[in-house]
Amino acid sequence: IGLSFLGVGVLLFLAMGSFIAWVDKNFLMIGLCLSLSIGLIFPAPGLALKGVKLGAWGIPQFAVVLIFILSGVALQSPKEFLQPKALLMGGGFVLFITPLIGWPILHFFRGYVHLELLQGMALFCAVPTTLSSGVAMVQQANGNVPLALFLTTVTNLAGVFTMPFSMSLIFQASVSIDVMNMLYQLVCLTLLPLGFGMILRKASADIEKFAKTYKKTLTKMQNCCIFSVVWLMSSGAQKEIKAMPPGDLLVCALLACLVHLVYRLGALAAANLAQLPEKEWVTVVLMCSQKSLPVCVSVLSCLPAELQAKTGLLIIPCIMGHFSQ
């Protein structure tokens, strides 16, 4: 009997270890599903916290600022990125080509799928490339990591200036967006915090060492900030989300997969036409088919008051798009 209990204990210990490893590997996806589910099942706490403000900012805005400070601290400085052909191609593809996919989504599916879901998917298409996961994929695939880092930095900085114009086109059927006001908010919410985090890392060898040692922890802290925003937004739009036809959500999920496939094939074709060296080819293909969920969150936090009640709907396609990557 004692040996049986010991065997069961060992099996439970091994199972628990496997479960913890699985949670660690899928931390972001699990957290997004949980925060979305909690917001839909128990919306009252999220609704109460969503109304809390300090000046003009609420919890979502402060969470976004923290996301980008942590991103700046965690972001390594690129040193060997001088690959002008790959850099120009990657930057142009991410900032100017991929957002164009939003137009057919809004044009051909309007009237068949709920407008907010289409606008959310178009928003996802308009944001720049990922801040960390894309670089990690490039590293695993033996690509040019410094180029990936520089491409991430440049597109996320430049995207602050391109996204307000994209948003004004995406939401023109719902509300008029003040482009300069959104630009100002994006600078405050993303550009300045990201720059501040990068300066902190550069200014202190201890902070740089901490960021390298605890990079995974910093990433999880960023993810927790995203979870809080998703929770608050889904709580605020609980009634609208629950009333959404399942067919619309299914079409949106299929669109997310299709968008990623189009991005990957487009990046493959462009990299082949440019005859890029192998490492740069890998980097451009991977980085140009990724979109940043944290930037989606920051853009949603900057939308006018008329659209804030709908951010819970708008973020669902962004989450689906992230899952498809």
Phi and psi in degrees as a GROMACS rama.xvg file:
@    title "Ramachandran Plot"
@    xaxis  label "Phi"
@    yaxis  label "Psi"
@TYPE xy
-59.789  -42.4596  GLY-2
-65.6449  -35.5013  LEU-3
-63.8608  -45.9483  SER-4
-61.9099  -39.5271  PHE-5
-62.9746  -42.417  LEU-6
-63.1922  -42.5373  GLY-7
-63.3231  -40.5045  VAL-8
-62.454  -42.7435  GLY-9
-63.5861  -43.4705  VAL-10
-62.3753  -41.8678  LEU-11
-63.5616  -40.3379  LEU-12
-62.9956  -44.3486  PHE-13
-66.0739  -41.2822  LEU-14
-63.5137  -41.254  ALA-15
-64.236  -39.7037  MET-16
-63.1774  -41.5142  GLY-17
-65.995  -39.0484  SER-18
-65.5507  -43.7322  PHE-19
-63.2233  -40.6813  ILE-20
-64.2125  -39.3856  ALA-21
-65.5568  -42.6765  TRP-22
-62.5834  -42.5571  VAL-23
-62.5943  -40.8524  ASP-24
-69.4714  -35.9196  LYS-25
-111.042  30.4142  ASN-26
-55.7691  -46.3124  PHE-27
-65.586  -48.0353  LEU-28
-65.0187  -41.3295  MET-29
-63.6017  -44.5774  ILE-30
-63.7705  -39.3374  GLY-31
-64.5298  -43.8954  LEU-32
-63.3962  -42.5695  CYS-33
-66.951  -45.5568  LEU-34
-65.3623  -38.4329  SER-35
-66.1875  -43.4062  LEU-36
-65.2197  -43.3425  SER-37
-64.0977  -40.4643  ILE-38
-62.6085  -34.0465  GLY-39
-81.113  -35.0477  LEU-40
-84.8252  -41.6931  ILE-41
-124.51  76.5544  PHE-42
-75.7306  -20.5471  PRO-43
-57.5406  -48.9186  ALA-44
-61.4256  -40.9566  PRO-45
-64.2701  -39.8574  GLY-46
-63.7374  -39.9223  LEU-47
-65.2313  -43.99  ALA-48
-72.9786  -29.5148  LEU-49
-63.6897  -27.8155  LYS-50
-82.4149  -8.22081  GLY-51
-75.1992  127.424  VAL-52
-135.218  148.167  LYS-53
-121.053  100.207  LEU-54
72.5857  -129.762  GLY-55
-89.521  -8.5213  ALA-56
-104.785  143.707  TRP-57
-107.632  -171.543  GLY-58
-59.3487  -41.9729  ILE-59
-57.1237  -41.7603  PRO-60
-65.152  -43.6451  GLN-61
-66.217  -35.4068  PHE-62
-64.1121  -40.6703  ALA-63
-64.4228  -42.9247  VAL-64
-58.7212  -44.8199  VAL-65
-64.4789  -38.8527  LEU-66
-55.7506  -46.5343  ILE-67
-81.5579  -25.5266  PHE-68
-64.5079  -47.0909  ILE-69
-63.9665  -37.1315  LEU-70
-63.0818  -42.5451  SER-71
-64.2109  -40.7672  GLY-72
-65.3219  -39.1461  VAL-73
-79.9205  -18.6567  ALA-74
-75.9841  121.233  LEU-75
-72.6826  153.152  GLN-76
-85.5676  122.246  SER-77
-69.9177  139.561  PRO-78
-120.906  -28.6535  LYS-79
-126.06  66.5191  GLU-80
-109.253  4.43352  PHE-81
-73.5222  74.8655  LEU-82
-124.472  78.3465  GLN-83
-57.7015  -39.5122  PRO-84
-64.116  -49.1509  LYS-85
-65.7943  -38.8859  ALA-86
-66.2397  -45.8202  LEU-87
-65.3657  -41.675  LEU-88
-65.0885  -47.7801  MET-89
-62.8004  -47.0198  GLY-90
-62.8677  -43.7781  GLY-91
-65.0715  -40.1286  GLY-92
-64.7486  -45.9952  PHE-93
-69.0507  -43.218  VAL-94
-86.5658  -29.6374  LEU-95
-122.328  -28.2507  PHE-96
-89.0465  -52.9201  ILE-97
-60.5343  -35.3231  THR-98
-62.9381  -20.8307  PRO-99
-65.8114  -21.4821  LEU-100
-61.8893  -25.2973  ILE-101
-62.1705  -29.9616  GLY-102
-65.5337  -52.9321  TRP-103
-62.1816  -31.7088  PRO-104
-62.2822  -46.9053  ILE-105
-70.7284  -34.2225  LEU-106
-80.0679  -49.4826  HIS-107
-85.016  -22.7395  PHE-108
-102.796  -3.8626  PHE-109
-65.1363  134.673  ARG-110
94.7121  -19.3284  GLY-111
-107.319  -29.8421  TYR-112
-126.549  146.825  VAL-113
-52.9452  132.563  HIS-114
-58.0479  -41.0626  LEU-115
-62.9713  -34.1167  GLU-116
-66.9693  -40.6814  LEU-117
-66.4796  -41.1532  LEU-118
-65.1012  -38.577  GLN-119
-63.8303  -39.8842  GLY-120
-67.6524  -40.0251  MET-121
-64.4912  -37.5266  ALA-122
-61.6437  -44.8198  LEU-123
-57.6165  -39.226  PHE-124
-67.428  -26.076  CYS-125
-87.2551  -13.6302  ALA-126
-83.1331  161.703  VAL-127
-75.5513  -173.645  PRO-128
-75.4948  167.082  THR-129
-64.1471  153.551  THR-130
-85.8662  -30.9741  LEU-131
-134.475  -42.9899  SER-132
-65.2533  -36.8897  SER-133
-62.8898  -42.7056  GLY-134
-63.3511  -40.5326  VAL-135
-62.1056  -40.1705  ALA-136
-65.2636  -40.3921  MET-137
-62.0308  -40.5019  VAL-138
-64.4024  -43.7951  GLN-139
-65.1502  -31.6798  GLN-140
-90.2011  7.44332  ALA-141
63.2292  40.4751  ASN-142
-90.5696  -167.487  GLY-143
-89.7332  95.654  ASN-144
-65.3394  -45.0106  VAL-145
-57.2842  -39.4122  PRO-146
-64.2836  -42.0634  LEU-147
-61.4676  -42.3645  ALA-148
-62.7176  -44.0727  LEU-149
-68.6732  -39.1515  PHE-150
-62.7524  -41.7584  LEU-151
-60.208  -48.6512  THR-152
-63.3348  -48.6481  THR-153
-64.1335  -46.3204  VAL-154
-68.746  -34.9781  THR-155
-72.9151  -33.4908  ASN-156
-72.8083  -46.5592  LEU-157
-69.498  -31.1002  ALA-158
-61.3092  -27.328  GLY-159
-57.2724  -33.4786  VAL-160
-91.3547  -20.4001  PHE-161
-92.9313  -30.6339  THR-162
-64.9114  -38.0361  MET-163
-57.9313  -36.5509  PRO-164
-69.4488  -40.0404  PHE-165
-62.7803  -42.198  SER-166
-65.5503  -36.5054  MET-167
-63.7004  -32.6929  SER-168
-77.134  -39.9919  LEU-169
-65.0538  -39.8648  ILE-170
-103.513  13.3447  PHE-171
-63.4315  -25.1881  GLN-172
-75.7711  -18.0096  ALA-173
-105.564  -44.2652  SER-174
-160.173  153.108  VAL-175
-84.0116  127.1  SER-176
-102.877  128.895  ILE-177
-76.1887  104.249  ASP-178
-60.4657  -44.8907  VAL-179
-67.5994  -35.5689  MET-180
-67.5795  -41.4313  ASN-181
-65.6491  -39.5882  MET-182
-58.7688  -44.6437  LEU-183
-60.6603  -44.5096  TYR-184
-65.8411  -40.4183  GLN-185
-65.995  -36.8392  LEU-186
-61.5449  -44.9475  VAL-187
-69.1104  -37.2697  CYS-188
-86.6742  -29.5706  LEU-189
-121.76  -53.4347  THR-190
-64.4197  -51.8002  LEU-191
-65.6833  -46.381  LEU-192
-61.7937  -40.268  PRO-193
-62.6755  -46.268  LEU-194
-62.4712  -40.0731  GLY-195
-62.3081  -43.3777  PHE-196
-63.8339  -40.7982  GLY-197
-66.0961  -38.4302  MET-198
-66.4888  -41.4269  ILE-199
-57.2401  -44.2527  LEU-200
-63.5918  -41.8009  ARG-201
-70.2843  -35.1859  LYS-202
-76.2863  -24.1532  ALA-203
-130.523  122.528  SER-204
-65.684  -31.7064  ALA-205
-66.936  -40.9969  ASP-206
-66.7803  -40.4397  ILE-207
-62.6987  -42.4894  GLU-208
-64.2372  -42.0077  LYS-209
-62.1763  -42.8233  PHE-210
-64.0347  -37.782  ALA-211
-70.1801  -40.835  LYS-212
-71.1088  -40.0254  THR-213
-114.589  36.5197  TYR-214
-60.0357  -40.213  LYS-215
-64.0371  -40.0342  LYS-216
-66.0667  -41.8751  THR-217
-61.4951  -40.2445  LEU-218
-63.3756  -41.1262  THR-219
-65.5798  -35.859  LYS-220
-64.3199  -41.8796  MET-221
-59.9843  -44.6489  GLN-222
-60.7741  -39.9834  ASN-223
-63.7971  -35.7995  CYS-224
-64.4993  -40.7983  CYS-225
-62.8358  -42.3827  ILE-226
-58.4502  -41.7052  PHE-227
-63.5222  -39.7546  SER-228
-68.3498  -43.3892  VAL-229
-60.9186  -42.3712  VAL-230
-60.1429  -48.8481  TRP-231
-65.2697  -42.0739  LEU-232
-67.875  -41.6389  MET-233
-69.1431  -33.5228  SER-234
-63.0514  -41.1556  SER-235
-68.8387  -26.0011  GLY-236
-113.592  25.7056  ALA-237
-57.6266  -45.6152  GLN-238
-63.1891  -43.0077  LYS-239
-67.1669  -40.0534  GLU-240
-66.7693  -43.374  ILE-241
-67.0852  -27.0781  LYS-242
-85.6366  -4.54524  ALA-243
-69.3447  130.409  MET-244
-60.7537  133.13  PRO-245
-56.2499  -32.9156  PRO-246
-62.0674  -37.3629  GLY-247
-63.7935  -41.9836  ASP-248
-66.4929  -37.8225  LEU-249
-64.6085  -45.1976  LEU-250
-61.3909  -40.2932  VAL-251
-62.3598  -42.1616  CYS-252
-63.3639  -41.3534  ALA-253
-65.9321  -38.2712  LEU-254
-62.3322  -40.2448  LEU-255
-60.1926  -44.3233  ALA-256
-65.7264  -41.4748  CYS-257
-64.3106  -41.848  LEU-258
-60.0729  -45.8497  VAL-259
-62.8738  -40.4458  HIS-260
-63.0254  -43.0699  LEU-261
-62.8775  -43.0501  VAL-262
-61.4824  -44.922  TYR-263
-64.72  -45.4188  ARG-264
-66.9179  -39.0324  LEU-265
-63.6132  -43.2978  GLY-266
-65.7288  -39.3872  ALA-267
-59.6439  -47.3719  LEU-268
-63.1208  -43.729  ALA-269
-65.2573  -43.0573  ALA-270
-65.8207  -36.7347  ALA-271
-68.249  -42.7382  ASN-272
-63.0653  -36.6063  LEU-273
-78.9314  -9.21737  ALA-274
52.2602  51.4526  GLN-275
-72.6731  148.699  LEU-276
-58.9419  159.969  PRO-277
-55.1881  -49.7582  GLU-278
-63.4294  -41.5821  LYS-279
-70.7072  -34.2124  GLU-280
-59.8736  -49.0292  TRP-281
-58.856  -44.3927  VAL-282
-63.4809  -47.9429  THR-283
-64.8065  -43.6214  VAL-284
-62.3528  -44.1589  VAL-285
-73.8338  -45.9898  LEU-286
-70.4876  -30.8817  MET-287
-82.1135  -5.8906  CYS-288
-112.123  18.4017  SER-289
-118.306  148.111  GLN-290
-130.009  150.052  LYS-291
-92.5844  116.357  SER-292
-66.7893  -41.7163  LEU-293
-57.2086  -36.76  PRO-294
-69.7164  -36.4544  VAL-295
-56.4048  -44.3605  CYS-296
-62.2669  -42.102  VAL-297
-66.0808  -39.8718  SER-298
-64.8477  -43.532  VAL-299
-60.8856  -34.6325  LEU-300
-70.4843  -19.2712  SER-301
-95.3426  -5.56354  CYS-302
-66.5592  153.991  LEU-303
-59.8056  161.787  PRO-304
-57.1728  -33.0923  ALA-305
-63.5982  -25.2584  GLU-306
-101.435  -10.4744  LEU-307
-61.1551  -33.7925  GLN-308
-67.7155  -17.2734  ALA-309
-102.264  1.8841  LYS-310
-62.489  -29.0313  THR-311
-62.5265  -34.9853  GLY-312
-74.7597  -42.0398  LEU-313
-65.2743  -29.2051  LEU-314
-79.4394  -19.5037  ILE-315
-60.8953  -47.6209  ILE-316
-62.7612  -31.5129  PRO-317
-64.8263  -41.8258  CYS-318
-65.2465  -43.0344  ILE-319
-61.1074  -42.7042  MET-320
-61.4948  -39.0359  GLY-321
-65.7117  -43.5889  HIS-322
-60.3789  -36.2937  PHE-323
-68.1525  -18.5608  SER-324
